[in-house]
Amino acid sequence: MEWWLIILVIFGSLVVLMVSGLPVAFAFLLINIGGALFFLGGEAGLGQLILNIR
């Protein structure tokens, strides 16, 4: 995937979530979880996301 397409999908989904009425913090959380699943390799990415929070 091209880098500009990835940025477009991330910002587009963020805008859609915020326009739908979801609070900004939850919209960012969903984008982070989706990015960890997609870019960091599924379940291992979620584990890495959790380890980085602490």
trRosetta pair geometry for C-beta under 8 A, 3 or more apart (Angstrom, degrees):
i j d omega theta_ij theta_ji phi_ij phi_ji
1 5 5.3 -120 -178 79 95 123
1 6 5.5 104 126 -57 125 96
2 5 4.6 90 64 4 88 106
2 6 7.2 -154 94 -7 47 85
3 6 5.7 -53 -152 34 36 113
3 7 6.5 34 153 -16 68 105
4 7 5.7 -50 -147 38 35 111
4 8 6.2 40 152 -22 65 107
5 8 5.5 -52 -146 36 32 115
5 9 6.4 33 155 -19 64 104
6 9 5.9 -55 -150 36 29 109
6 10 6.4 27 154 -17 64 108
7 10 5.8 -56 -146 38 31 110
7 11 6.2 19 162 -7 67 109
8 11 6.3 -59 -140 45 25 101
8 12 5.8 27 160 -21 63 116
9 12 5.7 -57 -138 41 24 113
9 13 6.2 21 164 -15 62 108
10 13 6.2 -59 -148 38 23 104
10 14 6.4 24 153 -19 61 109
10 31 6.3 84 -157 -161 84 118
10 35 7.0 34 -111 -80 115 116
11 14 5.5 -54 -146 37 34 114
11 15 6.3 35 156 -19 67 104
12 15 5.8 -54 -148 35 30 109
12 16 6.4 29 154 -18 64 106
13 16 5.5 -51 -144 37 35 113
13 17 6.3 36 156 -20 66 104
13 31 6.4 147 101 -103 114 96
13 34 7.4 -76 129 76 160 163
14 17 5.9 -55 -148 36 29 110
14 18 6.4 21 157 -12 64 109
14 27 5.8 96 -147 157 68 116
14 28 7.4 35 -128 -85 110 57
14 31 5.5 6 -81 -74 92 145
15 18 5.9 -61 -145 42 30 105
15 19 6.0 27 158 -18 67 110
16 19 5.9 -56 -140 39 28 108
16 20 6.3 30 157 -23 62 108
17 20 5.8 -57 -151 32 28 113
17 22 4.7 -51 172 50 84 135
17 26 7.8 -145 167 105 124 82
17 27 3.9 147 116 -128 130 104
17 30 6.3 176 -120 64 155 137
17 31 7.4 -130 12 -49 154 98
18 22 6.4 -89 -93 63 34 82
18 24 6.3 26 -109 -95 110 70
18 27 5.3 -6 -63 -80 77 169
22 26 5.2 -113 174 87 102 114
22 27 4.9 127 106 -65 117 92
22 30 7.7 -16 157 5 157 140
23 26 4.9 80 66 15 86 104
23 27 6.9 -153 95 -10 41 90
24 27 5.5 -56 -146 36 32 114
24 28 6.4 31 157 -17 67 104
25 28 5.9 -54 -150 37 30 109
25 29 6.4 32 150 -21 63 107
26 29 5.3 -50 -145 35 36 116
26 30 6.4 37 156 -18 66 102
27 30 6.0 -54 -150 36 30 108
27 31 6.5 29 152 -17 63 107
28 31 5.6 -55 -147 38 33 112
28 32 6.2 35 154 -20 66 106
29 32 5.7 -54 -148 36 30 111
29 33 6.4 28 155 -16 64 106
30 33 5.7 -53 -145 38 32 110
30 34 6.2 31 156 -16 65 108
31 34 5.8 -56 -146 41 29 111
31 35 6.2 30 155 -19 64 108
32 35 5.7 -55 -144 38 29 111
32 36 6.3 30 156 -20 64 105
32 49 6.7 131 152 -145 100 131
33 36 5.8 -53 -147 35 30 110
33 37 6.4 30 154 -18 63 106
33 46 7.1 28 -148 -110 80 93
33 49 7.0 125 -106 152 55 173
34 37 5.7 -55 -148 36 32 111
34 38 6.2 17 159 -9 67 112
35 38 5.9 -62 -139 45 29 102
35 39 5.4 -9 178 13 71 118
35 40 7.7 62 134 -5 66 97
36 39 6.9 -60 -112 53 18 86
36 40 4.9 -27 -160 30 59 127
36 45 4.0 161 166 149 74 105
36 46 5.6 111 125 -81 127 48
36 48 6.8 -171 -153 70 111 95
36 49 4.2 -27 -112 -52 158 131
37 40 7.4 -1 -43 51 7 85
37 42 6.0 30 -157 -114 68 32
37 45 5.6 177 -89 80 23 135
37 46 6.5 24 -78 -54 74 94
38 45 7.7 -120 38 107 30 176
39 45 6.9 127 74 -128 58 144
40 44 6.6 -135 139 100 91 81
40 45 2.8 129 87 -117 104 103
40 46 7.9 166 85 -26 123 38
40 48 5.5 -127 175 52 147 138
40 49 7.2 167 47 -42 159 91
41 44 4.8 -11 96 61 109 112
41 45 5.0 152 53 -40 56 101
42 45 5.9 127 55 15 24 103
42 46 7.5 -52 142 -3 41 96
43 46 5.6 -49 -152 33 40 111
43 47 6.6 42 150 -18 66 102
44 47 5.6 -51 -152 36 36 115
44 48 6.4 38 150 -20 66 104
45 48 5.5 -52 -147 36 34 112
45 49 6.4 39 151 -23 65 102
46 49 5.4 -48 -147 32 35 115
46 50 6.5 35 154 -18 65 103
47 50 5.8 -54 -151 36 32 110
47 51 6.4 29 153 -17 65 107
48 51 5.6 -55 -145 39 33 111
48 52 6.3 31 156 -20 66 108
49 52 5.9 -60 -149 36 28 109
49 53 7.0 38 151 -34 61 99
50 53 5.9 -45 -157 14 35 115
50 54 7.8 27 154 -14 60 97
51 54 6.7 -57 -165 29 38 105
